Amino acid sequence: MLSNLEQQPADALLALIKLHNADTRLDKIDLGVGVYRTGQGETPVFGAIKAAEKKLVETQDSKAYLGPEGDMGFVEALVPYIFGDSAPSLDGRIDGMQTPGGTGSLRLALAMAKRSGATRIVIGKPSWPNHPQICRDLGLDIVEFNHAAPDGTADMEGIRQAIANGQEGDVLMLHGCCHNPTGIDYARSEWDEISALLADSPMLPLIDLAYQGLGNGMEEDAYGLRRVLGSVPQALICYSCDKNFGLYRDRVGALYVMMEQAGQLAPVMSNAHALARANWSQPPDHGAAAVRLILEDKALTAQWLDELDQMRERMRQVRQTLAAAGRAGSVDLTPIGGQSGLFSIIPLTKEQVLEMREKHGVYMAGSGRINVAGLTMGNIDGFVGAIADVSG
Ligand SMILES: Cc1ncc(COP(=O)(O)O)c(C=O)c1O
C-alpha cells in the first residue's frame, strides 16, 4: 500500500540549511531559516525561560494529563497581552486553548472553519508557505490577493478587492504583525480601514499572530488584531510563543475564538477540543508551563520583556543600516527600514539568488526572503556588496 505514495519535494529551507552547513567558506552568511540570531549569530535560550524551567523542575509535582485544552493558566496569562485591557475577552466573548505551536493552532482553526462550512481561504500573496499547505491538506480552496505593492508597502487595493469579493463561507487570513515573508505590515490607518470593511463583510477573519513583540512592541503589534476584533462578530486567533519566547522546538501556541455572545462559545470550543483530541490528543506541556511561570512572576516578566526589547532593537538596527545603504545595484534597500519583524524580501531573480549563494556564500530563500537577524554589523557590508554585484 505504501508504495502508492509519490516522492514529495524536499522542504526548500531545510535543504538550504544542509547546503549552508556543507559550505566551508568562513564568510558565508545564513539568511534562510526563520529563527532569531544575536549579533554573534546565536539563538540562545532566553534567560527568563531558563529561570522558569529551573522553577518548573523544582516545583512540578505531576505530569498527569491535562486534557486537550492544555494548560489553561498559560492560555489565560496571555490574554491581556494579546487582547488588551479593554478587550472583548472581559465580557466573556473569548475562549482559548493551548496548541502545539502556532502551526497546531492554524491547523485546528482551519479544520474547525471547515467543519463550520468554510470552503475558501482568502490569503495575501506571498504568505508563509505553510498557510496554503495546511489549506490544501484540509481540502480547502485558496483564493489569493496581492499583499505587497512594488514600493515595499502593503497593496491596499489588493485587500480592498479581496474583502469586496468576500462571500459567505470565506475565511480571510491576516498576519497580525511581522508579515512572513515580506515584513510588510499594515499601518494603523490601514488596519482601521480593513476593520471597517470587515464590519460589512460576511468573511470570517483568522488572525495569525506568530511574532508579537518582534515588530514594534507587544502593545503596538496587537493593534491590528484588536481593531479587527472590535469590528466583527466572530474571529479566530492563532498565536505562537515560539518566537517571542524563543521556544521554537518546544512547540508553544494557543488558539482563541471570539464569538458575538459569550453563550455561543461552548459548542465552538467543544469542536476545537474534539479536533485536538483527534489530532494530537494533548499539547506538549513543558514550554507552555515555562511561559505561564514567567507571566505569573513580575520579575521574570520584566526580564522576558527586556530580552524581547533587545531582540527587536537589534533587528531595527539591522533594518536601519540596510535602509541607510540606499541602493545596491538595481535593488532599493530603503523600504526594508519601514518593514517589521524577522523577514523582508530582496527583489532578486532566482538566478541572482543562486549567484548570491554560489559566488558570495549568501544563503537566502529562493523567493529572495532574508532573515534580517542573520545579518550582523560584521557581515552587512559584504551582503550589500553582494547584492550590488549580482543585480548591478
Ligand atoms: C506566519 C507564521 N505563522 C505561524 C507560524 C508558526 O510557528 P510555530 O508553529 O513554530 O509556532 C510561523 C512560523 O514560522 C509563521 O511564520
The ligand as a Gaussian input file, in Angstrom:
#p B3LYP/6-31G(d) Opt

LIG

0 1
 C        3.322000      33.470000       9.744000
 C        3.575000      32.331000      10.643000
 N        2.564000      31.782000      11.321000
 C        2.752000      30.754000      12.153000
 C        3.984000      30.214000      12.354000
 C        4.061000      29.027000      13.290000
 O        5.068000      28.970000      14.157000
 P        5.278000      27.745000      15.144000
 O        4.413000      26.613000      14.664000
 O        6.715000      27.424000      15.062000
 O        4.816000      28.223000      16.473000
 C        5.090000      30.730000      11.677000
 C        6.424000      30.152000      11.832000
 O        7.331000      30.329000      11.087000
 C        4.878000      31.822000      10.798000
 O        5.875000      32.382000      10.126000

